[in-house]
Amino acid sequence: MLVITNIMKLQTTKRLPEKERRRSILDAALSVLSSEGYSGMTTARVARRVGVAEPILYRHFSSKRDILRTLLDEVSARMLTEFRGMTEGETDPVKALHRICRAYPELSRRFSREFRVINQSVFEAGDPETRELLERHYEAYRAFIEELIKGGQRAGALRRDISAAAGAWHMIHCALGMLMMQEVRKDGYSSRELAALAEATLSGLLITT
């Protein structure tokens, strides 16, 4: 009876449309990555999680690095969509930056698995190809934030002696530190702490009189 059930399961799996199959593989990979890390993820494990033979997985992705690349691109696109949405219509670049800083912790909770995967990949990036993928991921954030900082510099609200690129990387480094500590702190951050962190992140870039 168990054999028949397994055969029926495989037959049902094979009937999934290509788009849904690809999505199921990515979801399974995300689960494996968040629990096992990049070094512990194999295409065989992902295939088993999906319930397909490994050759079927290779019809959609050439390697586990290809899977990681797709996941990182998806996370980048989602985050940038969120950033654009929360800053749309805001003409003050500094206020836009504040919005991003204050909203980032909530975004990290909403996409906790994705961010855990990225953090693990940063530590496990022992080969040039994986490092290149992660660099491209963070460059997308850097470019968006850098443009806002340049706007603040043109408006005379942000320091010009610190380059916009350095300011953007500073914000990214602060966000990474907060994410890592969020994994450690059981009580999380209060709203007051989050507001203070947002202020501290931008304080070094502001022109004070």
MDAnalysis code that builds the backbone (N, CA, C; Angstrom):
import MDAnalysis as mda
import numpy as np

u = mda.Universe.empty(627, n_residues=209, atom_resindex=np.repeat(np.arange(209), 3), trajectory=True)
u.add_TopologyAttr("name", ["N", "CA", "C"] * 209)
u.add_TopologyAttr("resid", np.arange(1, 210))
u.add_TopologyAttr("resname", ["MET", "LEU", "VAL", "ILE", "THR", "ASN", "ILE", "MET", "LYS", "LEU", "GLN", "THR", "THR", "LYS", "ARG", "LEU", "PRO", "GLU", "LYS", "GLU", "ARG", "ARG", "ARG", "SER", "ILE", "LEU", "ASP", "ALA", "ALA", "LEU", "SER", "VAL", "LEU", "SER", "SER", "GLU", "GLY", "TYR", "SER", "GLY", "MET", "THR", "THR", "ALA", "ARG", "VAL", "ALA", "ARG", "ARG", "VAL", "GLY", "VAL", "ALA", "GLU", "PRO", "ILE", "LEU", "TYR", "ARG", "HIS", "PHE", "SER", "SER", "LYS", "ARG", "ASP", "ILE", "LEU", "ARG", "THR", "LEU", "LEU", "ASP", "GLU", "VAL", "SER", "ALA", "ARG", "MET", "LEU", "THR", "GLU", "PHE", "ARG", "GLY", "MET", "THR", "GLU", "GLY", "GLU", "THR", "ASP", "PRO", "VAL", "LYS", "ALA", "LEU", "HIS", "ARG", "ILE", "CYS", "ARG", "ALA", "TYR", "PRO", "GLU", "LEU", "SER", "ARG", "ARG", "PHE", "SER", "ARG", "GLU", "PHE", "ARG", "VAL", "ILE", "ASN", "GLN", "SER", "VAL", "PHE", "GLU", "ALA", "GLY", "ASP", "PRO", "GLU", "THR", "ARG", "GLU", "LEU", "LEU", "GLU", "ARG", "HIS", "TYR", "GLU", "ALA", "TYR", "ARG", "ALA", "PHE", "ILE", "GLU", "GLU", "LEU", "ILE", "LYS", "GLY", "GLY", "GLN", "ARG", "ALA", "GLY", "ALA", "LEU", "ARG", "ARG", "ASP", "ILE", "SER", "ALA", "ALA", "ALA", "GLY", "ALA", "TRP", "HIS", "MET", "ILE", "HIS", "CYS", "ALA", "LEU", "GLY", "MET", "LEU", "MET", "MET", "GLN", "GLU", "VAL", "ARG", "LYS", "ASP", "GLY", "TYR", "SER", "SER", "ARG", "GLU", "LEU", "ALA", "ALA", "LEU", "ALA", "GLU", "ALA", "THR", "LEU", "SER", "GLY", "LEU", "LEU", "ILE", "THR", "THR"])
u.atoms.positions = np.array([
    [0.837, -1.209, 0.000],
    [0.000, 0.000, 0.000],
    [0.872, 1.260, 0.000],
    [1.972, 1.204, 0.802],
    [2.891, 2.341, 0.874],
    [3.527, 2.614, -0.482],
    [3.892, 1.543, -1.203],
    [4.499, 1.700, -2.534],
    [3.544, 2.370, -3.490],
    [2.284, 1.952, -3.452],
    [1.264, 2.541, -4.324],
    [1.089, 4.014, -4.008],
    [1.077, 4.329, -2.708],
    [0.916, 5.733, -2.293],
    [2.058, 6.580, -2.813],
    [3.300, 6.054, -2.701],
    [4.468, 6.801, -3.176],
    [4.433, 7.004, -4.685],
    [3.993, 5.972, -5.417],
    [3.884, 6.090, -6.875],
    [2.863, 7.156, -7.249],
    [1.728, 7.145, -6.548],
    [0.693, 8.151, -6.813],
    [1.208, 9.548, -6.523],
    [2.015, 9.677, -5.439],
    [2.583, 10.977, -5.092],
    [3.495, 11.481, -6.196],
    [4.360, 10.593, -6.700],
    [5.264, 10.979, -7.771],
    [4.519, 11.345, -9.045],
    [3.453, 10.599, -9.350],
    [2.666, 10.900, -10.538],
    [2.001, 12.257, -10.420],
    [1.502, 12.553, -9.188],
    [0.880, 13.860, -8.956],
    [1.909, 14.969, -9.103],
    [3.135, 14.724, -8.554],
    [4.193, 15.721, -8.629],
    [4.562, 16.039, -10.072],
    [4.617, 15.010, -10.919],
    [5.029, 15.206, -12.301],
    [4.038, 16.059, -13.086],
    [2.799, 16.117, -12.627],
    [1.790, 16.850, -13.390],
    [1.809, 18.350, -13.110],
    [2.685, 18.792, -12.176],
    [2.752, 20.214, -11.887],
    [3.248, 20.988, -13.104],
    [2.651, 22.149, -13.386],
    [3.174, 23.000, -14.468],
    [4.615, 23.406, -14.172],
    [5.355, 23.739, -15.215],
    [6.768, 24.059, -15.068],
    [6.998, 25.198, -14.074],
    [6.165, 26.232, -14.133],
    [6.339, 27.385, -13.253],
    [6.150, 26.975, -11.800],
    [5.137, 26.158, -11.536],
    [4.891, 25.697, -10.171],
    [5.990, 24.764, -9.699],
    [6.492, 23.934, -10.583],
    [7.590, 23.045, -10.223],
    [8.818, 23.846, -9.813],
    [9.136, 24.861, -10.602],
    [10.283, 25.720, -10.282],
    [10.097, 26.391, -8.928],
    [8.883, 26.859, -8.670],
    [8.595, 27.513, -7.395],
    [8.726, 26.549, -6.226],
    [8.265, 25.330, -6.412],
    [8.343, 24.331, -5.349],
    [9.796, 23.980, -5.038],
    [10.638, 23.967, -6.055],
    [12.064, 23.690, -5.852],
    [12.709, 24.823, -5.054],
    [12.398, 26.057, -5.414],
    [12.965, 27.201, -4.697],
    [12.507, 27.234, -3.250],
    [11.228, 26.937, -3.000],
    [10.719, 26.917, -1.626],
    [11.403, 25.827, -0.812],
    [11.589, 24.680, -1.427],
    [12.270, 23.580, -0.740],
    [13.723, 23.942, -0.459],
    [14.376, 24.559, -1.422],
    [15.772, 24.972, -1.243],
    [15.901, 25.981, -0.114],
    [14.931, 26.887, -0.026],
    [14.952, 27.892, 1.036],
    [14.847, 27.229, 2.402],
    [14.001, 26.222, 2.509],
    [13.856, 25.494, 3.772],
    [15.144, 24.759, 4.135],
    [15.743, 24.093, 3.151],
    [16.979, 23.354, 3.404],
    [18.113, 24.320, 3.762],
    [18.214, 25.410, 3.026],
    [19.265, 26.385, 3.287],
    [19.154, 26.990, 4.679],
    [17.934, 27.337, 5.093],
    [17.747, 27.991, 6.387],
    [18.047, 27.056, 7.553],
    [17.915, 25.756, 7.331],
    [18.169, 24.795, 8.407],
    [19.562, 24.170, 8.333],
    [20.072, 23.956, 7.114],
    [21.345, 23.257, 6.938],
    [22.499, 24.165, 6.516],
    [22.168, 25.377, 6.038],
    [23.211, 26.250, 5.534],
    [23.573, 25.906, 4.093],
    [24.348, 26.791, 3.472],
    [24.709, 26.571, 2.070],
    [25.586, 25.339, 1.902],
    [26.523, 25.151, 2.836],
    [27.408, 23.989, 2.727],
    [26.655, 22.682, 2.929],
    [25.555, 22.725, 3.698],
    [24.791, 21.511, 3.962],
    [23.703, 21.239, 2.942],
    [23.490, 22.193, 2.043],
    [22.462, 22.001, 1.025],
    [23.036, 21.254, -0.169],
    [22.374, 20.204, -0.572],
    [22.744, 19.489, -1.792],
    [21.506, 19.426, -2.682],
    [21.725, 19.272, -3.960],
    [20.580, 19.151, -4.869],
    [19.780, 17.893, -4.547],
    [20.451, 16.857, -4.054],
    [19.743, 15.621, -3.685],
    [18.780, 15.878, -2.534],
    [19.228, 16.659, -1.528],
    [18.352, 16.985, -0.395],
    [17.159, 17.814, -0.841],
    [17.420, 18.764, -1.714],
    [16.324, 19.610, -2.201],
    [15.318, 18.763, -2.984],
    [15.828, 17.899, -3.837],
    [14.949, 17.037, -4.632],
    [14.081, 16.164, -3.733],
    [14.687, 15.613, -2.671],
    [13.913, 14.788, -1.745],
    [12.840, 15.607, -1.052],
    [13.173, 16.849, -0.684],
    [12.191, 17.719, -0.025],
    [11.007, 18.006, -0.945],
    [11.292, 18.186, -2.220],
    [10.223, 18.445, -3.189],
    [9.436, 17.172, -3.484],
    [10.143, 16.031, -3.455],
    [9.511, 14.760, -3.798],
    [9.663, 14.408, -5.255],
    [10.826, 14.805, -5.833],
    [11.087, 14.490, -7.239],
    [12.453, 13.835, -7.351],
    [12.710, 13.224, -8.481],
    [14.032, 12.681, -8.754],
    [14.996, 13.831, -9.041],
    [16.259, 13.673, -8.673],
    [17.237, 14.739, -8.842],
    [17.359, 15.229, -10.285],
    [17.284, 14.356, -11.305],
    [17.357, 14.851, -12.692],
    [16.276, 15.868, -13.032],
    [15.103, 15.757, -12.401],
    [14.023, 16.725, -12.653],
    [14.435, 18.099, -12.154],
    [15.107, 18.133, -10.998],
    [15.589, 19.414, -10.459],
    [16.550, 20.074, -11.446],
    [17.407, 19.259, -12.086],
    [18.397, 19.824, -13.010],
    [17.773, 20.341, -14.308],
    [16.522, 20.022, -14.545],
    [15.841, 20.630, -15.691],
    [15.587, 22.114, -15.457],
    [15.537, 22.504, -14.192],
    [15.217, 23.895, -13.838],
    [16.442, 24.687, -13.374],
    [17.393, 24.003, -12.708],
    [18.571, 24.682, -12.174],
    [19.805, 23.823, -12.449],
    [20.864, 24.479, -12.883],
    [22.065, 23.738, -13.268],
    [22.890, 23.278, -12.076],
    [22.735, 23.943, -10.914],
    [23.541, 23.617, -9.740],
    [22.915, 24.259, -8.517],
    [23.462, 23.956, -7.348],
    [22.945, 24.586, -6.131],
    [23.314, 26.071, -6.108],
    [24.417, 26.431, -6.757],
    [24.753, 27.856, -6.850],
    [23.742, 28.590, -7.713],
    [23.251, 27.949, -8.730],
    [22.210, 28.535, -9.565],
    [20.938, 28.768, -8.742],
    [20.627, 27.843, -7.843],
    [19.477, 28.014, -6.952],
    [19.706, 29.200, -6.024],
    [20.903, 29.287, -5.439],
    [21.223, 30.409, -4.552],
    [21.129, 31.728, -5.296],
    [21.640, 31.768, -6.528],
    [21.580, 32.989, -7.336],
    [20.133, 33.443, -7.519],
    [19.259, 32.514, -7.828],
    [17.850, 32.850, -8.039],
    [17.210, 33.353, -6.761],
    [17.499, 32.701, -5.638],
    [16.933, 33.129, -4.355],
    [17.422, 34.526, -3.973],
    [18.717, 34.781, -4.158],
    [19.256, 36.102, -3.842],
    [18.637, 37.179, -4.726],
    [18.471, 36.882, -6.010],
    [17.839, 37.844, -6.920],
    [16.399, 38.129, -6.493],
    [15.688, 37.088, -6.045],
    [14.311, 37.268, -5.591],
    [14.256, 38.160, -4.353],
    [15.144, 37.899, -3.395],
    [15.162, 38.698, -2.166],
    [15.500, 40.149, -2.483],
    [16.499, 40.363, -3.334],
    [16.879, 41.727, -3.723],
    [15.686, 42.461, -4.341],
    [14.994, 41.790, -5.252],
    [13.855, 42.408, -5.929],
    [12.747, 42.748, -4.932],
    [12.480, 41.849, -3.989],
    [11.433, 42.105, -2.996],
    [11.790, 43.282, -2.100],
    [13.046, 43.306, -1.632],
    [13.462, 44.381, -0.739],
    [13.428, 45.738, -1.442],
    [13.911, 45.782, -2.676],
    [13.910, 47.045, -3.410],
    [12.481, 47.499, -3.708],
    [11.584, 46.554, -3.959],
    [10.181, 46.903, -4.149],
    [9.612, 47.513, -2.864],
    [9.974, 46.924, -1.721],
    [9.529, 47.453, -0.433],
    [10.108, 48.846, -0.199],
    [11.398, 49.033, -0.474],
    [12.043, 50.330, -0.279],
    [11.382, 51.403, -1.149],
    [11.128, 51.057, -2.412],
    [10.504, 52.029, -3.312],
    [9.090, 52.370, -2.842],
    [8.377, 51.362, -2.369],
    [7.020, 51.593, -1.898],
    [6.969, 52.503, -0.691],
    [7.880, 52.301, 0.255],
    [7.838, 53.099, 1.490],
    [8.414, 54.506, 1.303],
    [9.185, 54.727, 0.230],
    [9.750, 56.056, 0.000],
    [9.054, 56.805, -1.134],
    [8.093, 56.157, -1.784],
    [7.396, 56.793, -2.905],
    [6.660, 58.046, -2.443],
    [6.853, 59.125, -3.159],
    [6.174, 60.367, -2.829],
    [6.883, 61.208, -1.785],
    [7.921, 60.669, -1.154],
    [8.683, 61.426, -0.147],
    [9.779, 62.231, -0.845],
    [9.665, 63.554, -0.760],
    [10.611, 64.421, -1.455],
    [11.854, 64.720, -0.620],
    [11.789, 64.426, 0.670],
    [12.920, 64.675, 1.557],
    [13.756, 63.386, 1.644],
    [14.961, 63.373, 1.078],
    [15.781, 62.149, 1.079],
    [16.105, 61.648, 2.481],
    [16.303, 62.558, 3.426],
    [16.642, 62.146, 4.786],
    [15.458, 61.418, 5.430],
    [14.255, 61.942, 5.226],
    [13.073, 61.266, 5.747],
    [12.886, 59.904, 5.091],
    [13.217, 59.821, 3.808],
    [13.118, 58.545, 3.107],
    [14.093, 57.533, 3.704],
    [15.311, 57.996, 4.019],
    [16.294, 57.115, 4.638],
    [15.837, 56.667, 6.024],
    [15.228, 57.585, 6.776],
    [14.686, 57.235, 8.089],
    [13.611, 56.159, 7.962],
    [12.778, 56.280, 6.969],
    [11.715, 55.292, 6.764],
    [12.308, 53.901, 6.545],
    [13.347, 53.843, 5.727],
    [13.983, 52.559, 5.446],
    [14.595, 51.975, 6.716],
    [15.317, 52.811, 7.477],
    [15.957, 52.333, 8.704],
    [14.936, 51.788, 9.695],
    [13.829, 52.504, 9.852],
    [12.829, 52.094, 10.850],
    [12.033, 50.878, 10.384],
    [11.874, 50.721, 9.083],
    [11.066, 49.604, 8.574],
    [11.882, 48.332, 8.407],
    [13.207, 48.452, 8.345],
    [14.042, 47.296, 8.039],
    [13.888, 46.138, 9.023],
    [13.815, 46.396, 10.345],
    [13.628, 45.270, 11.274],
    [12.355, 44.474, 11.001],
    [11.269, 45.153, 10.671],
    [10.021, 44.448, 10.367],
    [10.167, 43.632, 9.080],
    [10.860, 44.190, 8.105],
    [11.103, 43.444, 6.867],
    [11.934, 42.197, 7.145],
    [12.900, 42.329, 8.042],
    [13.744, 41.176, 8.355],
    [12.957, 40.087, 9.066],
    [11.930, 40.472, 9.839],
    [11.085, 39.460, 10.478],
    [10.181, 38.788, 9.454],
    [9.661, 39.596, 8.529],
    [8.759, 39.055, 7.508],
    [9.473, 38.083, 6.579],
    [10.740, 38.391, 6.290],
    [11.522, 37.531, 5.405],
    [12.655, 36.872, 6.198],
    [12.322, 36.339, 7.360],
    [13.355, 35.809, 8.266],
    [14.134, 34.661, 7.643],
    [13.459, 33.748, 6.942],
    [14.177, 32.618, 6.335],
    [15.147, 33.104, 5.270],
    [14.675, 34.031, 4.437],
    [15.525, 34.540, 3.360],
    [16.768, 35.234, 3.926],
    [16.568, 36.052, 4.960],
    [17.700, 36.772, 5.527],
    [18.654, 35.832, 6.250],
    [18.125, 34.772, 6.863],
    [18.992, 33.794, 7.510],
    [19.878, 33.100, 6.471],
    [19.288, 32.801, 5.336],
    [20.049, 32.174, 4.257],
    [21.187, 33.087, 3.800],
    [20.891, 34.374, 3.653],
    [21.903, 35.322, 3.199],
    [23.028, 35.430, 4.225],
    [22.666, 35.554, 5.508],
    [23.680, 35.655, 6.551],
    [24.578, 34.426, 6.580],
    [23.977, 33.245, 6.477],
    [24.764, 32.021, 6.468],
    [25.682, 31.968, 5.252],
    [25.165, 32.415, 4.120],
    [25.959, 32.383, 2.894],
    [27.157, 33.318, 2.982],
    [26.986, 34.453, 3.687],
    [28.102, 35.390, 3.856],
    [29.268, 34.696, 4.558],
    [28.967, 33.937, 5.601],
    [30.018, 33.256, 6.356],
    [30.589, 32.052, 5.622],
    [29.772, 31.446, 4.749],
    [30.201, 30.223, 4.075],
    [30.730, 30.470, 2.663],
    [30.788, 31.736, 2.269],
    [31.206, 32.056, 0.895],
    [32.709, 31.839, 0.742],
    [33.086, 30.608, 0.512],
    [34.501, 30.287, 0.407],
    [35.017, 30.236, -1.019],
    [34.149, 30.433, -1.993],
    [34.591, 30.373, -3.384],
    [34.233, 31.679, -4.092],
    [35.000, 32.069, -5.098],
    [34.793, 33.349, -5.779],
    [33.403, 33.496, -6.388],
    [32.843, 32.412, -6.917],
    [31.539, 32.499, -7.572],
    [30.427, 32.869, -6.590],
    [30.455, 32.251, -5.407],
    [29.440, 32.560, -4.395],
    [29.627, 33.968, -3.862],
    [30.876, 34.370, -3.651],
    [31.136, 35.741, -3.186],
    [30.625, 36.758, -4.200],
    [30.778, 36.436, -5.480],
    [30.293, 37.335, -6.531],
    [28.769, 37.477, -6.480],
    [28.073, 36.369, -6.194],
    [26.619, 36.417, -6.070],
    [26.199, 37.317, -4.921],
    [26.868, 37.172, -3.781],
    [26.537, 37.972, -2.608],
    [26.877, 39.444, -2.843],
    [27.993, 39.689, -3.519],
    [28.376, 41.072, -3.828],
    [27.302, 41.737, -4.697],
    [26.808, 41.014, -5.691],
    [25.771, 41.563, -6.565],
    [24.495, 41.868, -5.770],
    [24.184, 40.976, -4.813],
    [23.009, 41.170, -3.964],
    [23.110, 42.486, -3.190],
    [24.228, 42.705, -2.529],
    [24.376, 43.916, -1.715],
    [24.604, 45.162, -2.560],
    [25.162, 45.003, -3.741],
    [25.339, 46.156, -4.625],
    [23.986, 46.746, -5.025],
    [22.971, 45.902, -5.137],
    [21.639, 46.402, -5.484],
    [21.125, 47.346, -4.403],
    [21.334, 46.976, -3.123],
    [20.933, 47.851, -2.021],
    [21.780, 49.124, -2.005],
    [23.099, 48.927, -2.205],
    [24.005, 50.079, -2.178],
    [23.602, 51.133, -3.197],
    [23.277, 50.713, -4.407],
    [22.925, 51.658, -5.465],
    [21.673, 52.454, -5.096],
    [20.672, 51.779, -4.527],
    [19.423, 52.463, -4.172],
    [19.655, 53.481, -3.058],
    [20.347, 53.049, -1.995],
    [20.578, 53.932, -0.852],
    [21.502, 55.081, -1.235],
    [22.494, 54.791, -2.058],
    [23.440, 55.825, -2.471],
    [22.734, 56.983, -3.179],
    [21.765, 56.681, -4.011],
    [21.023, 57.741, -4.704],
    [20.273, 58.628, -3.725],
    [19.698, 58.037, -2.672],
    [19.005, 58.834, -1.654],
    [19.996, 59.728, -0.904],
    [21.159, 59.175, -0.595],
    [22.162, 59.974, 0.111],
    [22.650, 61.122, -0.766],
    [22.845, 60.854, -2.043],
    [23.247, 61.935, -2.958],
    [22.197, 63.039, -2.975],
    [20.915, 62.645, -2.939],
    [19.850, 63.635, -2.890],
    [19.936, 64.469, -1.631],
    [20.238, 63.832, -0.501],
    [20.397, 64.565, 0.756],
    [21.600, 65.486, 0.734],
    [22.664, 65.071, 0.049],
    [23.849, 65.926, -0.078],
    [23.550, 67.144, -0.942],
    [22.825, 66.925, -2.032],
    [22.469, 68.057, -2.898],
    [21.566, 69.044, -2.179],
    [20.733, 68.527, -1.284],
    [19.819, 69.385, -0.536],
    [20.513, 70.080, 0.636],
    [21.773, 69.717, 0.894],
    [22.520, 70.336, 1.984],
    [22.206, 69.754, 3.353],
    [21.565, 68.586, 3.393],
    [21.195, 67.977, 4.671],
    [22.189, 66.916, 5.130],
    [22.961, 66.366, 4.197],
    [23.905, 65.303, 4.526],
    [25.326, 65.720, 4.170],
    [26.266, 65.252, 4.939],
    [27.663, 65.624, 4.773],
    [28.202, 65.200, 3.407],
    [28.985, 66.119, 2.814],
    [29.607, 65.828, 1.527],
    [31.017, 65.266, 1.691],
    [31.592, 65.395, 2.903],
    [32.946, 64.879, 3.105],
    [32.954, 63.356, 3.246],
    [31.775, 62.765, 3.413],
    [31.627, 61.309, 3.394],
    [30.951, 60.959, 2.075],
    [31.576, 60.129, 1.277],
    [30.991, 59.809, -0.025],
    [29.654, 59.103, 0.141],
    [28.787, 59.283, -0.845],
    [27.463, 58.649, -0.798],
    [27.595, 57.131, -0.769],
    [28.601, 56.609, -1.476],
    [28.810, 55.156, -1.484],
    [29.211, 54.657, -0.101],
    [30.116, 55.399, 0.576],
    [30.536, 55.010, 1.924],
    [29.361, 55.071, 2.891],
    [28.526, 56.101, 2.734],
    [27.346, 56.212, 3.584],
    [26.380, 55.053, 3.374],
    [26.233, 54.650, 2.113],
    [25.338, 53.533, 1.810],
    [25.864, 52.237, 2.415],
    [27.170, 52.000, 2.287],
    [27.751, 50.785, 2.869],
    [27.656, 50.812, 4.391],
    [27.794, 51.987, 4.971],
    [27.649, 52.119, 6.425],
    [26.253, 51.656, 6.860],
    [25.232, 52.084, 6.141],
    [23.864, 51.678, 6.472],
    [23.677, 50.171, 6.312],
    [24.260, 49.608, 5.261],
    [24.155, 48.157, 5.030],
    [24.858, 47.391, 6.145],
    [26.040, 47.876, 6.568],
    [26.764, 47.215, 7.656],
    [25.958, 47.261, 8.951],
    [25.318, 48.389, 9.226],
    [24.486, 48.508, 10.425],
    [23.314, 47.521, 10.368],
    [22.704, 47.411, 9.193],
    [21.579, 46.491, 9.034],
    [22.020, 45.046, 9.256],
    [23.186, 44.686, 8.725],
    [23.702, 43.327, 8.908],
    [23.974, 43.039, 10.376],
    [24.548, 44.015, 11.077],
    [24.813, 43.828, 12.501],
    [23.528, 43.638, 13.286],
    [22.506, 44.424, 12.959],
    [21.222, 44.288, 13.637],
    [20.608, 42.915, 13.380],
    [20.703, 42.438, 12.143],
    [20.152, 41.128, 11.799],
    [20.837, 40.008, 12.578],
    [22.143, 40.097, 12.684],
    [22.875, 39.055, 13.393],
    [22.537, 39.064, 14.880],
    [22.407, 40.241, 15.466],
    [22.065, 40.323, 16.879],
    [20.618, 39.908, 17.121],
    [19.774, 40.123, 16.128],
    [18.374, 39.729, 16.264],
    [18.255, 38.213, 16.413],
    [19.213, 37.466, 15.830],
    [19.229, 36.014, 15.975],
    [19.601, 35.621, 17.407],
    [20.332, 36.508, 18.093],
    [20.825, 36.202, 19.438],
    [19.850, 36.660, 20.516],
    [19.277, 37.845, 20.334],
    [18.410, 38.427, 21.364],
    [17.038, 37.768, 21.351],
    [16.686, 37.134, 22.447],
    [15.401, 36.436, 22.516],
    [14.233, 37.409, 22.625],
    [14.467, 38.549, 23.265],
    [13.378, 39.504, 23.467],
    [13.188, 40.454, 22.298],
    [14.101, 40.410, 21.322],
    [13.976, 41.290, 20.168],
    [14.229, 42.743, 20.538],
    [13.766, 43.645, 19.679],
    [13.961, 45.072, 19.896],
    [12.623, 45.749, 20.143],
    [12.608, 46.679, 21.085],
    [11.398, 47.466, 21.316],
    [11.302, 48.549, 20.253],
    [10.124, 49.155, 20.114],
    [9.955, 50.227, 19.121],
    [10.862, 51.404, 19.438],
    [11.082, 51.664, 20.720],
    [11.970, 52.771, 21.109],
    [13.411, 52.471, 20.688],
    [13.835, 51.217, 20.887],
    [15.181, 50.835, 20.480],
    [15.352, 50.941, 18.970],
    [14.335, 50.515, 18.233],
    [14.415, 50.568, 16.777],
    [14.531, 52.006, 16.290],
    [13.785, 52.913, 16.921],
    [13.875, 54.325, 16.554],
    [15.273, 54.865, 16.854],
    [15.826, 54.445, 17.994],
    [17.171, 54.895, 18.365],
    [18.218, 54.341, 17.408],
    [18.050, 53.084, 16.991],
    [18.982, 52.495, 16.031],
    [18.934, 53.235, 14.695],
    [17.728, 53.611, 14.272],
    [17.583, 54.354, 13.015],
    [18.294, 55.693, 13.104],
    [18.138, 56.377, 14.252],
    [18.797, 57.668, 14.444],
    [20.314, 57.495, 14.448],
    [20.784, 56.464, 15.150],
    [22.230, 56.239, 15.247],
    [22.833, 55.901, 13.890],
    [22.101, 55.170, 13.074],
    [22.613, 54.774, 11.757],
    [22.868, 55.987, 10.877],
    [21.998, 56.982, 10.984],
    [22.099, 58.151, 10.103],
    [22.833, 59.336, 10.736],
    [23.054, 59.287, 12.055],
    [23.590, 60.461, 12.745],
    [24.943, 60.913, 12.199],
    [25.786, 59.962, 11.815],
    [27.102, 60.335, 11.299],
    [27.069, 60.979, 9.933],
    [25.942, 60.872, 9.237],
    [25.834, 61.440, 7.898],
    [25.182, 62.820, 7.904],
    [24.488, 63.154, 8.993],
    [23.752, 64.412, 9.064],
    [24.660, 65.598, 9.297],
    [24.313, 66.715, 8.701],
    [25.023, 67.974, 8.989],
    [24.413, 68.584, 10.233],
    [25.229, 68.794, 11.241],
    [24.752, 69.382, 12.485],
    [25.240, 70.822, 12.599],
    [24.397, 71.654, 13.151],
    [24.772, 73.082, 13.286],
    [24.936, 73.439, 14.740],
])
